[in-house]
Amino acid sequence: MSNDKAEATISLAKETDEKTEAQPTVKESKLNKKLRAFPLWLRVVTFIVVLVIVIFAGLSVGYSVLGGGDAADVFKTETWTHIFDIINGKE
């Protein structure tokens, strides 16, 4: 019987140690939040760059495949003035 009590006390002490080790302290949680693989500003810049690349790729594919034109023509100002003239009813 006394051996059971000693084992129960040891197992209770181990559980208490495991619980304290599993929960990070306030300093550790703040430190983990500060250390990121990509900082927030780099994420925003990367998102904007990828967005611009996707827009240009979509314009060129859409103009060449759907519109039947040359893919490089989508980047000319004459093309866009013509499109805006059609939209505004000038042509």
Beta strands, then each sheet from edge to edge (+ up, - down):
end
